[in-house]
Amino acid sequence: MTGIPRFDSALIGGSSTFALDFPEIGLESVQRVEKGIIFETPFGPSPPFTVFDVAGKQVITCKMHGWRRGVSRASASKQVFWVFKEAGVRKIVAEGGVGCISEGLKPRDLVIPHDYIDFSLRRDVSLSDDHLLIMRDPLCPAIRSLLLETALESGASSVSDGGVYAVTDGRHFESRAEVAMLEKWGAHVIGQSLCPEVYLAREIGACYAGIYQVVNYAEGIHGDWDYGELKDIFFQEAMRMGEILLKVLNRLSASVTACFCQSLRKPTLLKEP
């Protein structure tokens, strides 16, 4: 498909809802509009998108950050965000699974990060060089507040309001030495998706924040983590995350734009005279 409809809100699906046929999880207020939509982008064909209606508002989503075999993760991110830019998306919610470093976290806890450390190799991923991106407050406080409120209402046993998300490249997990280094740097959780998404969201002028489920202890934290527990979390907790996300998308409104995210994108000064 070449023509891209307009959407105000988008969801970037990750591993925490991958086990579901999201967004079709049995809620009457949610209806699928179209599935498997692929758009042509300057960076190659996009991943398949789904459009769904939640309480009268249409939302566009893709699974697992757009990652898929045969396409680099950097290219997938550019494809996803080019579609969002062309669609006029202004509010983006993301989700995923993370490993915990902080002593105060454990598997099945939910974390809503406020900052990040980019330890990945995907830093130079952009759609253009038209803007200076200021990353002092990278994650939208209004969406973060809505995620926190909704997660607490869901009955989740532990939801952390804030935290530093360390981004690594994957697809492997980290070594004990890497985790020890990131702990000293002040990271609370480790994952592989927040960057470059947070840069690309700022580049297209969209508010962006995410909620992440702790699926294991990072290497060297509380001994060796258990694959069986990770598998149980992958399947057993997906429905709860799906319900939280759909409620958040239902509550996203014009009031979420009352933040300072737009002020942190400036025209580049690096222009030819």
Stockholm file with secondary structure:
# STOCKHOLM 1.0

chainA/1-273         MTGIPRFDSALIGGSSTFALDFPEIGLESVQRVEKGIIFETPFGPSPPFTVFDVAGKQVITCKMHGWRRGVSRASASKQVFWVFKEAGVRKIVAEGGVGCISEGLKPRDLVIPHDYIDFSLRRDVSLSDDHLLIMRDPLCPAIRSLLLETALESGASSVSDGGVYAVTDGRHFESRAEVAMLEKWGAHVIGQSLCPEVYLAREIGACYAGIYQVVNYAEGIHGDWDYGELKDIFFQEAMRMGEILLKVLNRLSASVTACFCQSLRKPTLLKEP
#=GR chainA/1-273 SS CCCCCCCSEEEECCTTSTTSCTTCSSCTTEEEEEEEECCEETTEECCCEEEEEETTEEEEEESGGGCBTTBCHHHHHHHHHHHHHHHTCCEEEEEEEEEECSTTCCTTCEEECSEEEECSSCCSCCSCSCEEECCSSCSCHHHHHHHHHHHHHTTCSCEEECCEEEECCCSSCCCHHHHHHHHHHTCSEEESSHHHHHHHHHHTTCEEEEEEEEEEECTTSSSSCCHHHHHHHHHHSHHHHHHHHHHHHHHCCGGGGCSSGGGGEEECSCCCC
#=GC SS_cons         CCCCCCCSEEEECCTTSTTSCTTCSSCTTEEEEEEEECCEETTEECCCEEEEEETTEEEEEESGGGCBTTBCHHHHHHHHHHHHHHHTCCEEEEEEEEEECSTTCCTTCEEECSEEEECSSCCSCCSCSCEEECCSSCSCHHHHHHHHHHHHHTTCSCEEECCEEEECCCSSCCCHHHHHHHHHHTCSEEESSHHHHHHHHHHTTCEEEEEEEEEEECTTSSSSCCHHHHHHHHHHSHHHHHHHHHHHHHHCCGGGGCSSGGGGEEECSCCCC
//
